[in-house]
Amino acid sequence: MQGKQKTLIVIAGPTAIGKTALAIEIAQTYQTEIISADSRQFFKEMSIGTAKPNPQELATVPHHFINSHSIHEEVSVGTFEKQASAKIDTLFQQNDVLVMVGGSGLYINAVLYGFDEIPKADENLRNQLNQRLASEGIESLQKQLKELDPTYFNQVDIHNPQRVIRALEVCLTTGKPFSSFRKTQNKERNFNTIFIGLNTEREQLYERINLRVDLMMQDGLLDEVKSLREYQHLNALKTVGYSEIFNHINGEWTLEQAVDKIKQNSRNFAKRQLTWFKRSEDVLWFNPSNSKEILDYVETTL
């Protein structure tokens, strides 16, 4: 489109693929700043299990939306869209190029294409659904969502209790499918987008994931999760890398079983991330080892 001088370079892909390193390299090349679109890295209390950039990486380039919220705050896709869009507008006043990086497809889409206002949840209903999750497991919630909103059921990560419960809240509160509130009309954005996806052979990706989990354990993940034990009921902590260790701390699994489960659940999570991003025709895919090719592509496109 004519008149759009600003460009947002988006780097997406599965967990452990190397998004952080590439984002920093591109941001340094263009002397610009990074917006994180990783829904777990917002929380300042969670660092090792969310694979945040380390302090040295954070010091090389200004990052936004890392350590920006507390686990006690509710961060929805809608609030992220508003806050990130406002931050991007501000940063574009000083920069022609910005980098957005993350593996949370819903959050990236909200910034690129917009997100509908979704009704606020009833606190009692949320508590009831969380109690059902605890007593009956996620299967009964998945079944109900499939009945109430088959469209969303086929799109959502049905193993993520937060997403399933959020959709059920809306279905039960409004009497309408959650999918009916989601964007049908893209919002007009006043910047260009270069959308880069990172992927590699599945075997190699799984090796990277397994290695990352081992490194997290070496870096003190067990102690980090122990320090958060009293907050394990919070939505922010019902996530891969934390849930499994809570199961160990609560006496359900050995540490070895918990670590194996983190690896398995991370691999499954990576598969779902890839499924999500592969639905978009806007993404151009690269191997993470080809950073020169990626930088050349960005330079040519700009």
Stockholm file with secondary structure:
# STOCKHOLM 1.0

chainA/1-302         MQGKQKTLIVIAGPTAIGKTALAIEIAQTYQTEIISADSRQFFKEMSIGTAKPNPQELATVPHHFINSHSIHEEVSVGTFEKQASAKIDTLFQQNDVLVMVGGSGLYINAVLYGFDEIPKADENLRNQLNQRLASEGIESLQKQLKELDPTYFNQVDIHNPQRVIRALEVCLTTGKPFSSFRKTQNKERNFNTIFIGLNTEREQLYERINLRVDLMMQDGLLDEVKSLREYQHLNALKTVGYSEIFNHINGEWTLEQAVDKIKQNSRNFAKRQLTWFKRSEDVLWFNPSNSKEILDYVETTL
#=GR chainA/1-302 SS CTTCCCEEEEEECSTTSSHHHHHHHHHHHTTCCEEECCTTTTBTTCCTTTTCCCHHHHHHSCEESSSCBCTTSCCCHHHHHHHHHHHHHHHHTTCSEEEEECSCHHHHHHHHHCCCCCCCCCHHHHHHHHHHHHHHCHHHHHHHHHHHCHHHHTTSCTTCHHHHHHHHHHHHHHSSCGGGGSCSSCCCCSSEEEEEEECCCHHHHHHHHHHHHHHHHHTTHHHHHHHTGGGTTSGGGSSTTTHHHHHHHTTSSCHHHHHHHHHHHHHHHHHHHHHHHHTCTTCEEECTTCHHHHHHHHHHHC
#=GC SS_cons         CTTCCCEEEEEECSTTSSHHHHHHHHHHHTTCCEEECCTTTTBTTCCTTTTCCCHHHHHHSCEESSSCBCTTSCCCHHHHHHHHHHHHHHHHTTCSEEEEECSCHHHHHHHHHCCCCCCCCCHHHHHHHHHHHHHHCHHHHHHHHHHHCHHHHTTSCTTCHHHHHHHHHHHHHHSSCGGGGSCSSCCCCSSEEEEEEECCCHHHHHHHHHHHHHHHHHTTHHHHHHHTGGGTTSGGGSSTTTHHHHHHHTTSSCHHHHHHHHHHHHHHHHHHHHHHHHTCTTCEEECTTCHHHHHHHHHHHC
//
